[in-house]
Amino acid sequence: MLSVLLAGIMLASMFLSACGTDEADGKTVIELVQYKPEAVDVFEKLEEEFNATHDDILLKIDSPNDAMTILKTRFIREDYPDILGIGGDINYSYFVDSDILADVSDYPGLETIKPAYLDILEALEFVPTEGTFGVPYVANAAGVLYNRDMFKKHGWKIPETWNEFMDLCAEIESEGIQPLYFGFKDTWTCLAPWNALAVDLAPADVCKQVNRGETNFTDEYGVIAEKMLELLAYGEDGPFAYGYNDACTAFANGESAMYTIGSYAVPQIKSVNPDMNIDSFVMPGNDTEEENVLNSGVDLQFCVTTECKDKEAAYEVLDFLLEHDNIQMYLDDQNAVPCKDETFDLASEVDGMKKYIEEGRMSDYQDHYYPSEMGVDMQIQTLLINQDVDAFLAKFDKDWLRYNRDIIRLVEAYEAEHGNE
């Protein structure tokens, strides 16, 4: 239960002993635990470079598999790192609510971060909380990847509206080519097109609106569910028999013209076909291009814990991580999008999304608000298998009230005290 999890973490945070910083050979030790095991090589280089250029601080970076489980276990054991490298998702929301993260609004480096990504983090708070609790580092972008060479050969145009997208899929299919690949055996992949459509078609704060009792998902998510079923008609036969790796391999081998996934899939695709010419476009879920929004969230941020004994040293680590060349190294390795408001060389695979990135026309992944216990990825897979929209929406609303009851009570208490402040 969420209430039990939060109570346990809050109790642990009240009786913490010293966190990771101590003295080693006269140096202040800063421990950073980050949750991106696929980026371990980058972080090993960053650790080595930092320690080679700093005499008074020793940086220790740990990149474990299943980092969130390990972190929550460490919290209960009163063993806190100084800095967390985590995503902007519901776990971040829990940590803010449980007073695990320090207010870093006094960190000067925040002034260099794009406001859109700071707003995304702010929106993840269950109720408005004074302060800033994370420094956004990199984001990713999700929509539709496409085979640039295949599009050029056939003269296909990038769609800007839903009707244009459906017409394009029909045109590609008429030429004997499979339009899309999904790989829905791995349930999490069902969230990729779902999120990309949801930012177009539902309010960015729909989950908060539901928690306040202002709307429900039956009213807000029906059109998204219907369009998910429309997409399904243009994918591979038996999409639930193939997983993420299968989809990446098939797309890399030219078995489909497009792939509904995020930029994070590019390294896996290029491990199969290093020379593949890939670009992407924003999911065109609306009737006009002006209404479309890029699905982009904070993929990695750095948070200082409340128990860090040397915040100044932690900030020095953040300054190093935010140096231009260090961010660029991460972008080159992970095909990510920078949260820092500077000019970087972005991967060519996000050329079609640069306009949205530069304009800040983006919205967070809806699933960053979903509790894991609700299993929304499996619910979407069931929708796609059974194709029963009404049953899907009814279950979504029922389960939301069940698994978010503690958050809803928290919101109700806040609203009762603060009203519309």
Phi, psi and omega in degrees: 000143181299318182298322179293317179300312181294320180297319180296316180292319180294320178298317179297320183292339181283337186236037183288144167269196182298145176271201192292341185280128172209191182258133176224113182054040178080000181256149172280127180269125173245120179259127177243125174249122182238152192260012184253083181298335179290345180253020185300323180297319179297315183290330174295320178293319179296317178299314181297316182294317180299312183291335178282342185244004180230125184269337188254353181231135173251116181265126176242119181247128177245133182234069185283156167289149180053050186299325183296318177297317179296317180297315181296323176295318179296323179300315181296328180274007178063038182236093189254131169293170176277322182229137174253135170252098188227171178273169175267082182221195187292336176297319175301317179301316178299317184294321176297313183296331183267009178061033178275332186258138179281151173287120181248024181296344177271003180281118184301331182296343179298333181294343181266357184270140178299129183305328182300323182281329173294322177295322179299316178295318180301321182291339181283347179292135181301316173228155180304127182236128183293128179119175176235134192238006178205152176248101180302135184248299177222155178237171169235171182227134182235142178185249180227120170278146177219156179280103186299318180294320179295318179296318181295318181299320185265353179074025180284141181260146179291126182283146179242352177226167181296316180298320177296323179294313179295322177295320178297315179301318179294320179295315179298317180297323181293340178267012175080019180242141179285125184292311191232157169231144185240304185070050188278006175298318172280112191300330183297334180293339177295336181285339184297302177292329178301308180298318182295326175283323185296323180291336176281322198249347180238154176302144181300329181255031185302321181295322177291324177297320178294318179298331178274359179078020184270342180201185175216168184284336176300320179284326189266332189255358183301313182294327178294315179299318180296318181287331173299320179290326176296318178299321186304328183295342184251014179261189181291155174294134179062055184296343181274000176264353184237138182259190183301311181297322177298317181294317178299317180294316181297315179296318179298328181270009175078022181278351173212158180277333185220164181213121182276088184204175181264175181297340179296343181277347185302314179302320179293318179297316183285347173290338177269316183225085185301336184264005183295136182264099187249141168225182183213160172219156179293138176304119183270074187280347187256179180276343177225151181297325184298337181273348183285150183225141176285132175277102182218132178227171179284107181279330179210128175225163177244128182237132175272134180279157181295339183265006176295125185278343183225083182297326180297319178292322178298319179295327178294324175295317179298319177303317180295314181297329182273001175298144188307311184294328180288320175296317181299321177299318178294316180300316181297325183280326191244005181053041184266176178246131183285143173269343179283140185273070175222171178272121178235161173276111180268153178299143180297340181291348177246020179307317184289351181251356186300323180302316181290322179296314182294325181277348184070023180272082187211161179213151186289159175297128179298327183289351174292348178258353185274131174291139183298329181298338183283337177060048184298325179301319178290327177294320178293319177301318178297319175304314183290330178283309185276336180055042178245093185295317183298317180295320179298312183294320179298317179293321180301312180295317181296313182291326179300313179296326181290310188273350179245017186299323179293319179293319180297319177296321178299316179296317180299318179295318179296315181297322180296325181278320189252344181061228183262024180301000000 
